[in-house]
Amino acid sequence: SAQVGLVHICTFILLKLSGERSFGVSLNRPFRTKLPCDLPLFSGSHADLISITLHKIIVNGSYRLVSLYSCFLTIVSNFSPYWRSMSLVSSVKLVNLFELFSSPKFLYSGEKAYRHLALLLEIFNNIIQYQYNGNQHLVYAIVRRKDSFGRLASLTLPKAIHQCQKQFPSSERPEYDADAADAAQVAALSIQDVDEHGNPIDDEDDATSTTNGRDTATSSTTVSGTGECFVPTEAWLTELRASLPLETVSRLLQHLVPVVDDMCDRKNGVVDEIEILEVFKDITMVGLLPVPHAIVIRKYQPNQYTSIWFTAFMWGVV
């Protein structure tokens, strides 16, 4: 219990720091320290360290931390526009998270379960739009997992219902309900959308395009074995399509997949990964991608619920 509380506090601190542009830029400093913890070996920056650590908590952590998944992804989303060179390990793990959250097990665990995907897509979009040069590892990881993005883009209601019923028969319940929420945690996570200069974003269009900011950061998820099972509907599918910013990744794949396929055809299917990365370095995406979106930072706002939670936790430790 104390460890879970400590993770919550560290998450709040990172959420607060990630709202500052200077912090996001400083995360590009190389990370060379050896930590006494079980993390995969990687050569990269402090941004890589944070993303790899958060990935490990999501994949191997306690279900009691499910309520923090959206916060974890919000932290990475906040500094992603400034991430100049993502390591191979971070690239693979972020795309693995996309596959995990787009799997039937997670996608149909609740009506708003897709909000994790929306944040991940925002991370990918930020890097592709603002830091394409230097992030060929992420681009290659996305190209390799193109089918995962294609399945989500082409999802139909009959297919969604079939996958949901296959994953969750009427006699079974999801291992966690993405819609269940701990009211205290929800209230504590007051987050405001601002631009990179710290100005609040009040424009309705911007708020709509980034609904997953407040929704994902303020809607916590917990393990729940009660309540009715979620069943996809036409309204749900329409909302999912409107909430997932797939256009940038789709444009990227439309241009780069034929390039890779052509290389494979010319070399009888035997192409070294380094060769592909070198080709990606020489390719410019200017004019091929959508107009870059405004950078949106989600700042943590202290409030009475946060103070109550911190006070209760600290006295509990004492």
Salt bridges, closest charged atoms under 4 A:
GLU20 OE2 - LYS299 NZ 3.44
ASP38 OD2 - LYS56 NZ 3.80
GLU99 OE1 - ARG145 NH1 2.64
GLU122 OE2 - ARG298 NH1 2.76
GLU175 OE1 - LYS105 NZ 3.49
ASP193 OD2 - ARG214 NH1 3.79
ASP193 OD1 - ARG298 NE 3.64
GLU239 OE2 - LYS112 NZ 2.19
GLU247 OE2 - ARG251 NH2 2.97
ASP262 OD2 - ARG266 NE 3.07
GLU275 OE1 - LYS267 NZ 2.20
GLU278 OE2 - LYS281 NZ 3.58
